[in-house]
Amino acid sequence: DALLYALLTSSVAGQDTPLAQGVIDNAKSFANKIWNTGKFVLTELEKNQAKLSAECTTGMTFSDDEIRAMPWLERALISKCHGVIENVTQSLLANSFAPPTKVLKEFIQEDF
């Protein structure tokens, strides 16, 4: 996973790119961060399963009133997440693979 991520982040269309050990080390560190983030989310889901099952009957759809009732930070995070999803989707549909890696890394490191 780290090697694939390193290749994606350092790729330039139509050019050969040397791959330094530092790039692979950074990718490995980031892959570890993603793993730990996923582990945290799954642990929290398991701990709150009963509450989530009772409250989340409509999936992830929120009414305007529910969104207004959320704390500012939650609204900002949901908005940023939707922006990341749209940005990454557009890039992948255009067969552009390096930009989404940067967007995802920024989101996970800065916002999540």
C-alpha positions as CSV (number, residue, x, y, z in Angstrom):
1,D,0.0,0.0,0.0
2,A,2.8,2.4,0.9
3,L,4.6,1.7,-2.4
4,L,1.4,2.3,-4.4
5,Y,0.7,5.5,-2.6
6,A,4.3,6.7,-3.1
7,L,4.0,5.9,-6.8
8,L,0.7,7.8,-7.1
9,T,1.8,10.9,-5.2
10,S,5.1,11.3,-7.1
11,S,3.8,10.5,-10.6
12,V,3.9,13.0,-13.4
13,A,2.0,12.2,-16.6
14,G,4.3,11.1,-19.4
15,Q,7.5,11.3,-17.4
16,D,9.7,8.8,-15.7
17,T,10.0,9.7,-12.0
18,P,12.8,8.5,-9.7
19,L,11.4,7.1,-6.4
20,A,13.5,8.0,-3.4
21,Q,13.4,6.0,-0.1
22,G,12.1,9.1,1.7
23,V,9.0,9.1,-0.4
24,I,8.3,5.5,0.4
25,D,9.0,6.1,4.1
26,N,6.5,9.1,4.1
27,A,3.9,6.9,2.3
28,K,4.4,4.1,4.9
29,S,3.9,6.6,7.7
30,F,0.7,7.9,6.1
31,A,-0.6,4.4,5.5
32,N,-0.1,3.7,9.2
33,K,-2.0,6.9,10.0
34,I,-4.9,5.7,7.8
35,W,-4.8,2.3,9.5
36,N,-5.0,3.9,13.0
37,T,-7.8,6.2,11.9
38,G,-9.8,3.3,10.6
39,K,-9.2,1.3,13.7
40,F,-10.4,4.3,15.8
41,V,-13.6,4.7,13.8
42,L,-14.4,1.0,13.9
43,T,-13.8,0.9,17.7
44,E,-16.1,3.9,18.2
45,L,-18.8,2.3,16.0
46,E,-18.6,-0.9,18.1
47,K,-18.9,1.0,21.4
48,N,-21.8,3.1,20.2
49,Q,-23.6,0.4,18.1
50,A,-26.8,0.4,20.2
51,K,-27.2,4.2,20.1
52,L,-26.4,4.3,16.4
53,S,-28.9,1.6,15.6
54,A,-31.6,3.4,17.4
55,E,-30.8,6.9,16.0
56,C,-29.6,6.2,12.5
57,T,-32.6,4.7,10.8
58,T,-32.4,6.9,7.7
59,G,-28.7,6.4,6.9
60,M,-26.6,9.5,6.6
61,T,-29.3,11.8,5.3
62,F,-29.8,14.9,7.5
63,S,-32.7,17.3,7.4
64,D,-32.0,21.0,7.3
65,D,-33.2,21.3,10.9
66,E,-30.8,18.5,12.0
67,I,-27.9,20.2,10.3
68,R,-28.7,23.6,11.9
69,A,-28.9,21.8,15.3
70,M,-25.4,20.4,14.9
71,P,-22.4,22.1,16.5
72,W,-20.4,24.3,14.0
73,L,-17.5,21.9,14.0
74,E,-19.6,18.9,12.9
75,R,-21.2,21.0,10.1
76,A,-17.8,22.1,8.9
77,L,-16.4,18.6,8.9
78,I,-19.4,17.2,7.0
79,S,-19.2,20.0,4.5
80,K,-15.4,19.4,4.0
81,C,-16.0,15.7,3.7
82,H,-18.5,16.2,0.9
83,G,-16.1,18.6,-0.9
84,V,-13.3,16.0,-0.7
85,I,-15.6,13.3,-2.0
86,E,-16.7,15.5,-5.0
87,N,-13.1,16.6,-5.7
88,V,-11.7,13.0,-5.6
89,T,-14.5,11.6,-7.7
90,Q,-14.0,14.2,-10.4
91,S,-10.3,13.6,-10.5
92,L,-10.7,9.8,-10.7
93,L,-13.3,10.1,-13.5
94,A,-10.8,12.2,-15.4
95,N,-8.1,9.5,-14.9
96,S,-6.0,11.9,-12.8
97,F,-4.6,10.0,-9.9
98,A,-2.0,12.2,-8.2
99,P,-4.3,15.1,-7.2
100,P,-6.7,13.0,-5.2
101,T,-3.9,11.6,-3.1
102,K,-2.9,15.0,-2.0
103,V,-6.6,16.0,-1.3
104,L,-7.1,12.9,0.8
105,K,-3.8,13.3,2.7
106,E,-4.6,16.9,3.5
107,F,-8.1,16.0,4.7
108,I,-6.9,13.2,6.9
109,Q,-4.0,15.1,8.4
110,E,-5.5,18.5,8.7
111,D,-9.2,18.0,9.3
112,F,-9.9,14.5,10.6
